[in-house]
């Protein structure tokens, strides 16, 4: 549904997007992740036809964004970071306006379906000026999907809204993935883990890693980590004991215990238990620590 090859955007001497390539399959929710300034919004603006690329190619549902721009745009629903609304229109009037603008075949049915999907049917006659920011985000999502496009592109859809509304928007995005290809940008890593089937991590205009969250953890942090707390030992002695165990890569202090990073395909649990008891100490706690996508992201962006 989305195919990108060496897509590049320059603003003078500034390289905003640097020869990126990726694909998004039908029914896939793909997260475009990165810090502010990584090139996420510029990438989305190129894919939606708002900004021409400096180099490279991209297609939406088989339509080239440069040579077949009109058809490519018809296949996209776009929710920008700041939702463009008309405060004196009603909710229904606004979505109807977009349905007509996008050439929806059955305007009434399309509007009804979009409002129902974002749970705004009960507010359809309310003026937009009276909506909260969270409800405006839902309204923006309604205009993006009212013409039932195969591809939906969402730029930071949960930014600036309260936690309950964030949950509702995330649920809407997950539901969209059943029938659409969704490209979803965010700088919140936990959000991507909860919503996306696959993630692309961007930094300084480049894609520096991609895959599903579980695969990224295995690829970028192939070893495991354990939290271990030892009773009866001074911190220095406990740390030295753990460092001496074969298979241990590193030991770092964490609260009352230690985070122990283990080499790939190594199981040190029995050795830990044996050595702690032999030294006359007590093993108070030992549990696996699951690395978050956020910690991986900070590591690889920092290394870049």
C-alpha positions as CSV (number, residue, x, y, z in Angstrom):
1,X,0.0,0.0,0.0
2,X,2.9,2.4,0.8
3,X,6.2,2.0,-1.0
4,X,9.0,4.4,-0.4
5,X,12.4,4.3,-2.1
6,X,15.3,6.6,-1.3
7,X,12.9,9.4,-0.4
8,X,14.8,12.6,0.3
9,X,14.0,16.2,1.2
10,X,16.3,19.1,1.4
11,X,15.7,22.7,2.6
12,X,18.7,24.6,1.3
13,X,21.7,22.9,2.9
14,X,19.6,21.2,5.5
15,X,18.8,17.5,4.8
16,X,15.5,16.9,6.6
17,X,14.9,13.4,5.2
18,X,17.9,11.4,4.1
19,X,17.2,8.6,1.5
20,X,14.7,6.6,3.5
21,X,13.1,3.4,2.1
22,X,10.3,1.3,3.6
23,X,7.0,-0.5,2.8
24,X,3.7,-0.8,4.6
25,X,1.4,-3.7,3.7
26,X,-2.4,-3.7,3.6
27,X,-3.9,-3.9,7.1
28,X,-0.7,-3.0,8.8
29,X,-0.2,-0.3,11.4
30,X,3.3,1.1,11.1
31,X,4.7,3.5,13.6
32,X,7.1,6.2,12.5
33,X,9.1,7.0,15.7
34,X,11.7,9.5,16.5
35,X,12.5,12.7,18.5
36,X,11.2,16.1,17.4
37,X,13.1,17.1,14.3
38,X,13.8,13.6,13.2
39,X,12.0,14.1,9.9
40,X,8.7,12.3,10.6
41,X,6.3,15.2,9.7
42,X,8.4,16.0,6.5
43,X,8.1,12.4,5.4
44,X,4.3,12.4,5.9
45,X,3.9,15.7,4.1
46,X,5.7,14.2,1.1
47,X,3.6,11.1,1.1
48,X,0.4,13.2,1.3
49,X,1.4,15.5,-1.6
50,X,1.9,18.6,0.5
51,X,5.6,18.8,-0.1
52,X,7.5,17.5,-3.2
53,X,10.5,15.3,-2.6
54,X,13.9,16.4,-3.6
55,X,14.9,12.9,-4.6
56,X,13.6,9.4,-4.5
57,X,10.2,7.8,-5.2
58,X,7.1,6.9,-3.3
59,X,3.7,5.4,-4.2
60,X,0.3,5.1,-2.4
61,X,-1.8,2.2,-3.4
62,X,0.2,1.9,-6.6
63,X,0.0,5.6,-7.5
64,X,3.2,7.5,-7.7
65,X,3.1,10.6,-5.5
66,X,4.8,12.8,-8.1
67,X,3.6,11.5,-11.5
68,X,0.1,10.4,-10.4
69,X,-0.4,12.9,-7.5
70,X,-4.2,13.3,-7.7
71,X,-4.9,9.6,-7.6
72,X,-2.4,9.1,-4.8
73,X,-4.1,11.8,-2.7
74,X,-7.5,10.2,-3.2
75,X,-6.2,7.0,-1.6
76,X,-5.0,8.8,1.5
77,X,-6.7,10.1,4.6
78,X,-4.5,12.6,6.5
79,X,-4.6,13.8,10.0
80,X,-2.0,16.5,10.5
81,X,-0.5,17.4,13.9
82,X,-2.7,20.5,14.1
83,X,-6.3,19.7,13.0
84,X,-7.6,22.3,10.6
85,X,-11.2,23.1,11.7
86,X,-13.8,25.7,11.2
87,X,-15.1,26.7,14.7
88,X,-18.5,27.9,13.5
89,X,-19.4,24.7,11.7
90,X,-21.2,21.8,13.4
91,X,-19.5,18.5,13.8
92,X,-21.7,16.9,11.1
93,X,-21.4,19.9,8.8
94,X,-17.6,19.7,8.9
95,X,-17.4,16.0,8.2
96,X,-20.0,16.4,5.4
97,X,-17.9,19.2,3.9
98,X,-14.9,16.9,3.8
99,X,-16.9,14.0,2.4
100,X,-18.1,16.1,-0.5
101,X,-14.6,17.6,-1.0
102,X,-13.2,14.1,-1.2
103,X,-15.9,12.8,-3.6
104,X,-17.5,10.2,-1.2
105,X,-20.1,8.2,-3.2
106,X,-22.8,8.1,-0.5
107,X,-22.2,11.3,1.6
108,X,-24.8,10.7,4.3
109,X,-23.8,7.0,4.9
110,X,-20.1,7.9,4.8
111,X,-20.6,10.7,7.4
112,X,-22.7,8.5,9.6
113,X,-20.0,5.7,9.5
114,X,-17.1,8.1,10.2
115,X,-18.9,9.8,13.2
116,X,-19.8,6.4,14.6
117,X,-16.3,5.2,14.3
118,X,-14.9,8.1,16.3
119,X,-17.9,8.1,18.7
120,X,-19.1,11.6,17.9
121,X,-22.6,10.7,16.7
122,X,-24.1,12.2,19.9
123,X,-22.3,15.5,19.3
124,X,-22.9,15.8,15.6
125,X,-25.0,19.0,16.0
126,X,-22.6,20.7,18.4
127,X,-20.5,23.7,17.1
128,X,-16.8,22.8,16.8
129,X,-15.8,25.8,18.9
130,X,-17.4,24.0,21.9
131,X,-15.3,20.8,21.5
132,X,-12.3,20.0,23.7
133,X,-9.0,19.3,22.1
134,X,-9.4,15.6,22.5
135,X,-12.8,15.7,20.7
136,X,-11.3,17.8,17.9
137,X,-8.6,15.2,17.4
138,X,-11.4,12.6,17.0
139,X,-13.1,15.0,14.6
140,X,-9.9,15.2,12.6
141,X,-9.8,11.5,12.5
142,X,-13.3,11.4,11.1
143,X,-12.4,13.7,8.2
144,X,-9.4,11.5,7.5
145,X,-11.5,8.4,7.1
146,X,-14.8,9.7,5.8
147,X,-14.0,8.7,2.2
148,X,-12.8,5.3,3.3
149,X,-9.3,5.5,1.9
150,X,-7.0,2.5,1.8
151,X,-4.2,4.4,3.5
152,X,-4.5,6.6,6.6
153,X,-1.6,8.8,7.8
154,X,-1.7,10.2,11.3
155,X,0.8,12.8,12.6
156,X,1.1,12.7,16.4
157,X,-2.7,12.1,16.9
158,X,-2.4,11.9,20.7
159,X,-0.4,15.0,21.4
160,X,-1.8,17.4,23.9
161,X,-4.9,15.4,25.0
162,X,-5.7,13.9,28.3
163,X,-4.9,10.3,29.3
164,X,-8.5,9.0,28.8
165,X,-8.7,10.5,25.4
166,X,-5.3,9.1,24.5
167,X,-6.6,5.7,25.2
168,X,-9.7,6.3,23.0
169,X,-7.6,7.6,20.1
170,X,-5.3,4.6,20.4
171,X,-8.2,2.2,20.3
172,X,-9.5,4.0,17.2
173,X,-6.1,3.6,15.5
174,X,-5.9,-0.1,16.3
175,X,-9.4,-0.5,14.9
176,X,-8.4,1.3,11.7
177,X,-5.7,-1.3,11.1
178,X,-8.3,-4.0,10.4
179,X,-9.4,-2.4,7.1
180,X,-6.7,0.2,6.3
181,X,-2.9,0.6,6.1
182,X,-2.0,3.1,8.8
183,X,1.1,5.2,9.1
184,X,1.2,6.6,12.6
185,X,3.9,9.0,13.9
186,X,4.8,9.6,17.5
187,X,7.7,10.4,19.7
188,X,6.1,8.4,22.6
189,X,7.7,4.9,22.5
190,X,5.2,3.1,24.8
191,X,2.4,4.3,22.5
192,X,4.0,2.6,19.5
193,X,4.4,-0.7,21.4
194,X,0.7,-0.6,22.2
195,X,-0.6,0.4,18.8
196,X,1.8,-0.6,16.0
197,X,2.5,-3.9,14.2
198,X,5.8,-2.6,13.1
199,X,8.0,0.4,13.9
200,X,10.5,2.5,11.9
201,X,12.8,4.5,14.2
202,X,14.0,7.8,12.7
203,X,16.8,10.1,13.8
204,X,18.3,13.0,11.9
205,X,16.4,12.2,8.8
206,X,17.4,8.6,8.6
207,X,15.7,5.3,9.4
208,X,18.1,3.7,11.9
209,X,16.1,0.6,12.8
210,X,12.9,-1.1,11.9
211,X,10.8,-4.2,12.8
212,X,8.1,-5.2,15.2
213,X,8.8,-4.2,18.8
214,X,9.6,-7.7,20.0
215,X,12.0,-8.3,17.1
216,X,13.7,-5.0,17.7
217,X,14.3,-6.0,21.3
218,X,15.9,-9.2,20.2
219,X,17.9,-7.6,17.4
220,X,19.2,-4.6,19.3
221,X,19.4,-6.1,22.8
222,X,19.9,-9.8,22.1
223,X,20.8,-10.7,25.7
224,X,18.5,-10.8,28.7
225,X,18.5,-8.8,31.9
226,X,17.8,-9.8,35.4
227,X,17.0,-7.8,38.5
228,X,18.8,-9.4,41.5
229,X,18.7,-8.4,45.1
230,X,21.0,-10.0,47.6
231,X,20.6,-9.8,51.4
232,X,23.5,-9.8,53.9
233,X,26.1,-8.4,51.5
234,X,27.5,-4.9,51.1
235,X,26.8,-3.4,47.7
236,X,30.4,-3.7,46.5
237,X,30.7,-7.3,47.5
238,X,27.4,-8.2,45.9
239,X,28.3,-6.4,42.7
240,X,31.7,-8.2,42.5
241,X,30.1,-11.5,43.1
242,X,27.7,-11.0,40.2
243,X,30.4,-9.7,37.9
244,X,32.4,-12.9,38.5
245,X,29.7,-15.2,37.2
246,X,30.3,-16.5,33.7
247,X,27.9,-15.1,31.1
248,X,27.4,-11.7,32.8
249,X,28.1,-8.7,30.6
250,X,27.5,-5.9,33.0
251,X,26.1,-5.1,36.5
252,X,24.5,-1.8,37.4
253,X,23.0,-0.6,40.7
254,X,19.2,-0.4,40.7
255,X,17.3,0.5,43.9
256,X,18.2,-2.1,46.5
257,X,19.6,-4.5,44.0
258,X,21.2,-4.7,40.6
259,X,20.3,-5.0,36.9
260,X,22.5,-7.8,35.5
261,X,22.8,-7.9,31.7
262,X,23.5,-11.4,30.4
263,X,25.1,-12.6,27.2
264,X,22.8,-14.0,24.5
265,X,21.7,-17.6,25.0
266,X,23.1,-17.7,28.5
267,X,21.1,-18.8,31.6
268,X,22.9,-17.7,34.8
269,X,20.1,-18.2,37.3
270,X,21.4,-21.5,38.8
271,X,24.9,-20.0,39.1
272,X,23.6,-16.9,40.8
273,X,21.6,-19.0,43.4
274,X,24.6,-21.3,44.0
275,X,27.2,-18.6,44.5
276,X,25.0,-16.4,46.7
277,X,24.2,-19.3,49.0
278,X,27.9,-20.5,49.0
279,X,29.0,-17.0,50.0
280,X,26.7,-17.0,53.0
281,X,24.2,-14.4,51.6
282,X,20.5,-14.6,50.9
283,X,19.0,-14.3,47.5
284,X,16.0,-12.0,48.1
285,X,14.8,-11.5,44.6
286,X,15.7,-12.6,41.0
287,X,13.4,-11.8,38.1
288,X,13.6,-11.1,34.4
289,X,13.6,-7.4,33.3
290,X,12.0,-6.7,29.9
291,X,13.7,-3.9,28.0
292,X,11.2,-1.4,26.8
293,X,11.3,-0.1,23.3
294,X,11.9,3.3,24.9
295,X,15.2,2.2,26.5
296,X,16.3,0.6,23.2
297,X,15.4,3.8,21.3
298,X,17.4,6.0,23.7
299,X,20.4,3.7,23.4
300,X,20.5,3.6,19.6
301,X,19.7,7.3,19.2
302,X,22.4,8.1,21.7
303,X,24.9,5.9,19.9
304,X,24.1,7.6,16.6
